[in-house]
Amino acid sequence: MSNIQSRKRYIVKLERNSETVRIVVIAKNLESMYREVYRLYGDFLIDEKGMDTGTISFEEIALSPTVK
């Protein structure tokens, strides 16, 4: 039987000034989730000087692996 690594669903809320973006990310761990958020929404979270301008909050939900 193969070793299946469980994944998690992260419901992420990104906020900057008066703007809010909500996304869903499926990732293996918290580090992978942050990497994906910054890859996709780095421009939203970082200003032109490279300073963090936004906040990230999230809800983590474990996904059940299904094996047939």
C-alpha positions in Angstrom: 0.0 0.0 0.0 1.4 3.4 -0.9 2.0 6.2 1.6 -0.5 9.0 0.8 0.4 12.4 2.2 -2.7 14.3 3.2 -3.4 17.7 1.9 -5.2 20.6 3.4 -7.6 23.2 2.2 -6.7 26.8 3.2 -9.4 29.4 2.9 -7.2 32.5 2.7 -8.2 36.2 3.2 -5.8 38.8 1.9 -6.3 42.4 3.0 -4.6 45.6 2.0 -5.9 49.1 2.8 -9.6 48.8 2.0 -9.2 45.9 -0.5 -10.0 42.2 0.4 -9.3 39.1 -1.7 -10.5 35.6 -0.7 -9.0 32.5 -2.2 -8.8 28.8 -1.7 -5.4 27.0 -1.8 -4.9 23.2 -1.6 -1.4 22.5 -0.2 0.5 19.8 1.7 1.5 22.2 4.6 1.5 25.8 5.8 4.8 26.6 4.1 3.5 25.4 0.7 0.3 27.5 1.2 2.4 30.6 1.8 4.6 29.9 -1.1 1.6 29.6 -3.4 -0.1 32.8 -2.0 3.0 34.9 -2.6 3.6 33.4 -6.0 0.0 34.3 -7.1 -0.6 37.4 -5.0 2.8 38.8 -4.1 2.1 42.1 -6.0 -1.0 42.5 -3.9 0.8 42.0 -0.6 4.1 43.9 -1.3 4.5 47.5 -2.3 6.8 48.9 -4.9 9.6 49.4 -2.3 9.4 45.7 -1.3 7.6 46.3 2.0 4.8 44.1 3.3 1.6 46.1 3.0 -1.0 43.4 3.4 -2.2 40.8 5.9 -2.9 37.2 5.5 -5.4 35.3 7.6 -6.6 31.7 6.9 -8.7 28.8 8.0 -7.1 25.3 7.6 -9.3 22.2 6.8 -7.8 18.7 6.5 -8.9 16.8 3.3 -9.5 13.1 3.6 -7.5 11.0 1.1 -9.7 8.6 -0.9 -8.2 5.3 -1.9 -10.0 2.8 -4.1 
